Amino acid sequence: RLERGHKAAVLCMEMPQSNLLYTGCQDKYVRCFDLRVSNEPVFMDKFHRRSVLCLDVNENFVFTGSEDGTVLIWDRRTRQEFKRIQDISSTTMSLQFSHNVLRVGAANGNLYSYEKDFSQAEVVQNRKINFLFFFPKVIQCHSGRINGVFHNLGVVLTSSTDGSVVVHEPWGESNVATVIRLAGLQISRFHLGSNNVLAIAASDASVRLIDGRE
């Protein structure tokens, strides 16, 4: 148990490796724990002006979204900030970076998709770094807060407190393939398994399983 590492509510977390845990907290801090060493954070930094609500981590970078409406991209090793996205006109509720696209779900029900612009790059510590994005594609896909985003080369999924999961075509998010609605409920979380089974957690203390192969 990490009993001493946090001073406020933990609102999001990711484990990019079995021994590393990143957390985003209500006190505006992002913390990283090396679980082999101790239950104290190996580092903690305050990147945002308000609570950190979502984060994603890959082999080189950390992506954090906040109640202040910004998304930050920073280096895992140096903790240097590379990019601050400030054109989201609402609280950042969820995000994922995958296949060179950053997708952000906001409290206003909008999905923001930022595709990387490979025409420019900079070299940092002998690495070619590119975090320049084209202007985002923005679509209104929910009437409530988008609290979950997932995408791969085959599908884009978003979930919301409006009680729906929307299945979008991957390179045309405005083209909706399927809408799964749970009448009168809020969706708190979803997960798409490697077997294409979609698990949806709802406010009635249930988890629904949907086989995407059917």
C-alpha positions in Angstrom: 0.0 0.0 0.0 1.2 3.5 -0.9 0.0 5.1 2.3 2.5 8.0 2.6 2.9 9.1 -0.9 -0.2 11.2 -1.5 -1.6 14.2 0.3 -4.9 14.4 -1.6 -7.4 12.2 -3.6 -5.8 10.1 -6.4 -7.9 10.8 -9.6 -6.1 8.8 -12.2 -3.1 6.4 -12.6 -1.1 4.5 -15.2 1.5 1.7 -14.9 3.6 1.7 -18.1 5.9 -0.9 -16.5 5.3 -3.5 -13.8 7.4 -1.5 -11.3 6.4 2.1 -12.2 3.2 3.8 -11.2 2.2 7.3 -12.2 -0.7 9.1 -10.4 -2.5 12.3 -10.9 -4.1 14.0 -7.9 -6.5 16.6 -6.7 -3.6 18.6 -5.2 -2.4 19.3 -8.8 0.7 17.0 -8.6 1.8 14.1 -10.8 3.8 11.5 -8.8 5.9 8.6 -10.0 6.5 5.6 -7.7 9.2 2.9 -8.2 7.4 0.0 -6.5 10.7 -1.9 -6.1 12.2 0.9 -3.9 9.6 2.3 -1.5 6.1 3.7 -1.1 7.4 7.2 -1.4 7.4 8.9 -4.8 10.7 9.0 -6.7 9.5 12.4 -8.0 6.5 14.7 -7.9 5.8 17.8 -9.9 3.1 20.3 -10.2 2.3 20.8 -13.9 -1.2 22.2 -13.7 -3.1 24.9 -11.9 -6.0 22.6 -10.9 -6.6 18.9 -10.3 -5.0 16.3 -12.6 -7.9 14.2 -13.9 -6.4 12.0 -16.6 -3.0 10.8 -17.8 -1.4 8.5 -20.3 2.2 7.2 -20.4 4.3 5.6 -23.1 8.0 4.6 -23.3 9.2 8.2 -23.5 6.4 10.7 -22.6 3.7 11.4 -20.1 0.5 13.1 -21.2 -1.6 14.8 -18.4 -5.0 16.5 -18.5 -6.4 18.8 -15.9 -9.5 20.5 -14.6 -7.8 23.7 -15.8 -8.6 22.7 -19.4 -5.0 22.1 -20.5 -3.1 19.0 -21.7 0.7 18.8 -21.1 3.2 16.5 -22.8 6.5 16.0 -20.9 9.6 13.8 -21.0 9.6 10.9 -18.6 13.4 11.1 -18.0 14.0 14.8 -17.9 10.5 16.0 -16.9 10.9 18.7 -19.5 7.7 20.1 -20.9 7.4 19.7 -24.7 3.9 20.9 -25.4 1.1 22.6 -23.6 -2.3 22.4 -25.4 -4.6 25.2 -24.3 -7.4 25.3 -26.9 -9.8 23.0 -25.1 -12.6 25.1 -23.9 -13.6 22.8 -21.1 -12.3 20.5 -18.3 -10.1 17.7 -19.7 -11.7 14.5 -18.5 -9.9 11.7 -20.4 -7.2 11.2 -23.0 -5.2 8.7 -24.9 -2.1 9.0 -27.2 -1.8 6.1 -29.6 -0.7 5.6 -33.2 0.5 9.3 -33.4 -2.9 10.7 -32.5 -3.8 12.3 -29.2 -7.6 12.2 -28.4 -9.0 14.2 -25.6 -12.5 13.9 -24.1 -13.9 17.0 -22.4 -16.6 17.9 -19.9 -18.6 19.7 -22.6 -19.1 16.4 -24.5 -16.6 17.3 -27.2 -13.9 14.9 -28.5 -10.7 16.6 -29.6 -8.4 14.7 -32.0 -4.8 16.0 -32.6 -2.9 14.3 -35.3 0.9 14.8 -35.3 2.5 17.0 -37.9 5.7 15.3 -39.0 6.9 18.2 -41.2 8.8 19.7 -38.3 10.8 18.2 -35.4 13.5 19.1 -33.0 16.5 17.1 -31.6 16.6 16.8 -27.8 19.4 14.8 -26.2 20.2 13.0 -29.5 16.5 12.1 -30.0 14.3 13.5 -32.7 11.3 14.8 -31.0 8.0 15.9 -32.7 5.0 17.1 -30.7 3.6 19.6 -33.2 0.0 18.9 -34.0 -2.4 19.9 -36.7 -5.4 22.0 -35.5 -7.7 19.5 -33.8 -10.7 17.9 -35.2 -13.5 18.6 -32.8 -16.9 16.8 -32.7 -19.7 16.9 -30.3 -20.4 13.3 -29.6 -22.0 13.3 -26.1 -24.4 15.4 -24.1 -22.5 14.6 -20.8 -18.9 14.5 -19.8 -16.6 12.2 -21.8 -15.0 10.2 -19.0 -13.3 7.5 -21.2 -11.4 7.5 -24.5 -9.8 4.5 -26.3 -8.5 4.2 -29.8 -6.4 1.9 -32.0 -6.1 1.4 -35.7 -9.5 -0.2 -35.9 -11.9 1.8 -33.7 -12.4 4.8 -31.5 -14.5 4.5 -28.3 -15.8 7.2 -26.0 -17.9 6.9 -22.9 -19.9 9.5 -21.0 -21.9 10.3 -18.0 -24.9 10.6 -20.4 -25.1 6.8 -20.2 -23.7 6.0 -23.6 -20.6 4.5 -25.3 -20.1 5.7 -28.9 -18.2 3.5 -31.4 -16.6 5.8 -34.0 -14.8 5.0 -37.2 -11.1 5.4 -36.4 -10.2 8.1 -39.1 -13.6 9.8 -39.2 -14.8 10.2 -35.7 -17.9 12.1 -36.9 -19.0 8.8 -38.5 -20.6 6.9 -35.7 -20.8 3.1 -36.2 -22.7 2.2 -33.0 -24.2 3.8 -29.9 -24.6 1.7 -26.8 -27.1 3.3 -24.4 -27.8 2.4 -20.8 -31.1 4.2 -20.1 -31.1 6.2 -16.9 -27.6 5.3 -15.9 -24.2 7.0 -15.9 -21.2 5.1 -17.3 -18.1 5.3 -15.0 -15.6 3.3 -16.9 -15.1 0.9 -19.9 -12.5 -1.5 -21.1 -12.0 -3.2 -24.5 -10.2 -6.5 -24.0 -7.8 -8.1 -26.5 -10.6 -10.6 -27.3 -12.9 -7.7 -28.4 -15.1 -8.0 -25.4 -16.3 -4.6 -24.2 -16.8 -4.2 -20.4 -18.9 -1.3 -19.3 -19.2 -0.2 -15.6 -22.4 1.7 -14.7 -23.8 3.6 -11.8 -26.2 0.8 -10.9 -23.2 -1.2 -9.5 -23.1 -3.4 -12.6 -20.6 -4.3 -15.3 -22.0 -5.2 -18.7 -20.1 -7.4 -21.1 -20.6 -7.0 -24.8 -19.0 -9.3 -27.4 -17.7 -7.0 -30.2 -17.4 -10.0 -32.5 -21.1 -10.5 -32.7 
